[in-house]
Amino acid sequence: MGALLPHRSLLGHLTGFDCYYEFPSPDDIIWTPADWAWIGGLMDVLIPAWYYGMTVVTTDADFDPVGAIRLMADEQVTLAFLPPTALKMMRAADAGSPDLALRAIFTGGEPLGAELLEWSRSHLGCHINEGYGQTEANLVVGNCNSVWPTRPGSMGRPLPGHEVAVFSDQGERVLGEIGEICVRTPDPVTMLRYWNQDGTDKYRGPWLRTGDLGTEDTDGYLWFSSRKDDVIMSMGYRIGPGEIEESLLGHPAVAMAAVVGEPDEMRGQVPAAYVVLREGHQPSPNLTAELQHHVRTRLAGHEVPRSITYVDALPRTTTGKIMRRALRTHDQ
């Protein structure tokens, strides 16, 4: 299935590009480890950078957190698009360098979380602007730290030229409640349709449905919750995996974490965590209890993982996102 984008989307991306990278110039040097086959690589970096006449650094090497720091220092990269998974790997390797020339970093694809955001600022030496988009409607929400204040954990506000809102299952616009994130059309970056498909169920009137859940606060900031199919339904609670994963990442033993729902006869589903440990830490029942206590002191009781499975690596897409659907079938 392919999303058919209009030619106007090439210019429509520039507003987001300007905000994410703090108003770039031809003097900037940009790099990303993102795959060029992904809209994030093409439209969040390559094509807008060419429009501005910027230097684009590229490499065909597999992502290595320490090597990434060395590359950015050697090439004096000033702007970077680093997906959250890349930042988590850099944090796990404790990667950082005083020789970096970075002045702005953009991240998107998954929530970064306040703790990882602070680590990135302190170790990479510049502000990180989180943003949101998808192939069907890219670069529609985000931050621009030099223009409006960033709220840690928020993916930002609708960018100039875009209208984004959250709707309940009943089709009502809601504030402060979890609902589906939607983008009003026509919009310069939204798709025309799916290739060779009708796609009418993708719309709620003029609003393009993203399939992502989130909330909007009274100041217009949007907060990502989860993909609709990632929601864990436990005894009537709707649990998004992101907060649990962020809480686990706050423990010094955890390098990476992913949370999914597993079947439970009494509750319907319960949270189950898959954890990659940092070097020097070993799985044990005591560590499992410690991690569960760590989450319990920060989140509600129904959000505590009922099981923790230790793995060497988490399944990821070519764009670096964790494949939770693969974990849901891990033990089946």
N, C-alpha and C positions, 0 to 999 in steps of 0.2 A: 504494500500500500504506500503510495507516495502523495505528498501534499503539493498541489500545484500553486506556486506563488506567482504573483504579478511582477512585472518588471519594476513597478514603482517601489517594491519592497527594498530594492537596492538603496534608494535614497531614504526610504522610511526608516532604515536602520541607523542612520547617522545621528539622530537625536539621542538614542540610547548609547551609541558609541562615544559621543561627546561627553555624556554624563558619567558613564562608567570609568572613563579614562581621564577625567578632569581636563577636558578640552585639549586634545592632542594637537601636535604640530608636525610638520615634515622632519623636524630634528629628532623626533622620538624614535626609539628602537623597540619593537614589540616582539614578544615570543609567547607561544603557548604549546603545551604538550598535547593539546586536543587533536583528535583525528580530523584531517581535512575533509573527510567524507561526512562529517557531522556539521549541522548548521552552526553549532557553536564555533567550530574551527573556521568555517568559511565566512559567516556573517557577523560573528562577534570579534573577529580578528582580521582575516586575510583581505577580503574585498574592501571593507571600509578603510583599512590601512593603506591599500593601494590608492584609494580615492584621495587620501591626504598626502600621498607621496612619501610615506614612511618606509623605513627599512624593516623588513620582516625576517626574523631569524627562524630557521627551521632545521630540524634534525630527524633522521629516520631511526634513531636509537630508541629502545624501549625506555620508558620513564624510570629514572633512578633519582631518588630525592636528593642525594648528595651531589650527583652529577648535574642535576637541574640547577642547584645553587652555583656550582662551578661554571656552568654555561652562561648563566645570567651575569655573573661577575666578569667573566672573560669578555663577553660581547657587550658589556655595559648596557644591558637591557634596561629601559626606563619604564616600560609598560608591559604587563603580563596578564594573561587570562589563565588562572589556575583553578581548575575544578576542585570542589571540596575534598574529593578523594586524594588528589595530589597533595593538598595542604595537610591532610591527616597523615599521609606517608612521610612528609617532611617533618612534621611534628614528632612522629614516632622515631625518626632517625635523629632528632634534635638538630636538624639542619638549619644553618644560618651563617651569615657572613658579613663582616664589616665593610667589604669591598663592593657591595651592591649599589647600583645607581637607580634603583626603582623609585618612582615617584607616585605610582598608582597601580593597584591590582584590582582586577575584576574577577569575581567568582559567581558561579551560578550552577544550577542543575540539582542541587540539594541544599537544605538549610545548613549554614556554616555553624551556627551556635555561638553564644557569647564568649565561651572560654577559648574556642579555636580562633575566633576573631581576634581576641586579645593576644594570643600567642603569635598569630601571624603579624600583627602590628609590631610587637616587640622584637621578633626575630628577623623579620624581613625589612623593617625600617620604613614602612610607609602605610598609608591608610588603604583599607580594602573596601571596595564598593560591591555590595551584594546586589544581584539583579535576578530577574525572572523572565522566562519566555519558553517557548517550545517551537517546534518546526512550524506548527499551524499559526502561531502568533508570537513572534520572537521580539525580545527586547522591549517589552511593554511596561515593565515595572522595574524600579531600581533606585539606587542611591547616587548622590553626587555630594560628597562630603563638604566640598567648598561652597556649596549653594544652600543645602538644607541639612539639618542635623540628622545623623545616623542613629537609629535605635537598634542596639544589638539584638540580634535574633529576628529582626524584621527584614523582609526582602525589599523594603522601600515603598515608594509611592508611585502611582501611575506617572509615567514619563510624559513630557509635553507632546501633545498630539495623539494621546491614547486615553481611552476611558475604560477603566477596569472596575468591576464590582463583584460582590459576593452575594449569591442567591441561595435561598433555602430550597428544600425539595419541593415546596409548594409554589416556587416561582416568585417569591417575595425577596426584595433586596433587604439584607440584614447587616447590622453592625454589632460587633462583639459576639457573634455567634458563628459557629463553623458552618460553612456552606461551600458551594462550588464556585470557584473563581471563573469569571466570564469576562470577555472582551467585546465591547460594542463594535459592531461593523456598520458601514464600511470603515476600514482602517488600512493605512498604507502597508502594514506588514502582515496582515492576516491572509490566510490562504484563500484562493478562489473556490476550491473544492478538492476532494480527494480524487486522485487519478482513476478514471473509469469506475467511480463509485458515486452514489447519490449523496450520502453524507448529511442528509437533512436532520438526522437525529443529533447532529453535532451542534445544533442551534436551538436557542430558546428565544424565538422572535428574532430581533436583530443582534442578539448576544451570542457570540461564539463560546461554546462550553469547552473548558480546558480539560475536564476530567480530574482536576486537582482540587483538593479541599484546603480552605484557609479561612482566616477571619480578617475583617477590616475594622480598625479602630476609629474613634470619632475624629481623629486628625488626618485620616486618609491613608495611614500606613497599613500595609498588607502583611499578614503573617501566615506563612505556609504551614499546613498541618500534615498532609500526606496525599498520595495518590488515592483515588477512591478505592481501588482494589487492594491497597495496603492497610486500610483501616481494620483494626482489631475490635470485634464486637464481643464484649465480655460482660455478661449479666446486665445488659442494657447500656453499658458504658461504651462510647466510641473512643477508642484509644489510637492516637497516631504514634507511629514508631519513633519519630524524630526526637521527641523530648527524652525518651528512654535512652536512645543511642547517645545523645549529647551528655546525659547524666553519666553513663558508663565511661564515656571518653574523658570525663573529669577525674577518673581514678588513675593514679600514676602507673598502674600495671597494664592499662588497656591502650593498645595501639589503634585498633579498628573495632567497630561493633555494628551489628545489624540486628534488628528485632522484627520478628514476624509473629503472626497468630498461629497457634497450634490448637487442634480440636480438644475440647474438654467436655465431658459428659454433663457436668453440673453447670458450668459457666458459658458454654457454647464455644468460646475461645479463651485462651490465656496467652499473655506475652511470653515468647521464647527468644532468648538472646544467643547470638553466635559471636564469639569474641576472638580476636587475634591479640595475643599478648605482646607486650614490649620485651625487648631483649633483657634477659636476666630474671624473668618471671616464669614460673612453671604452674600448670594447672594443678589444683588441689581442691578437696571439699572445703577447706578453710577459706581459700580464695573465693570460691563460689558464694559462700555465706557472706563474706566481706563485701563482695560486689552487690549482692542483693540488699544488704544493709545500707550500702552507699546510696543506692537508688531510693530505698524506703525513706531515708532522711531528707530527700529532696523532692520526691513526687508522692502522689497518692498511693495507697496500698494496692489498688487494683492495677497499677502500672508496673509493679515490681515483677521482673521476669521470674516465671515459675521454674524455668530451667535455663541453664547456661551451658552451651556446648563450645568447647575450645577447638579452634581450627587454625590451620597454618595460613590460610588466605580465604578471602571472601570472593564469591563469583562476581565478576564485573562485566559490564558491557564494554564495547570498544571506546566509548566516550567516558569511561571511568565510573559510571553509576553502579551502585550495588544492585545485583539482580536478586531482589527479595523473592521473586517467584521461584527461582531455583532453590532457595533455602526452604520454601514452603513444601517442596517435594523431596527435601533432603532425606527424610526418614521414612518416606512412603514407599 
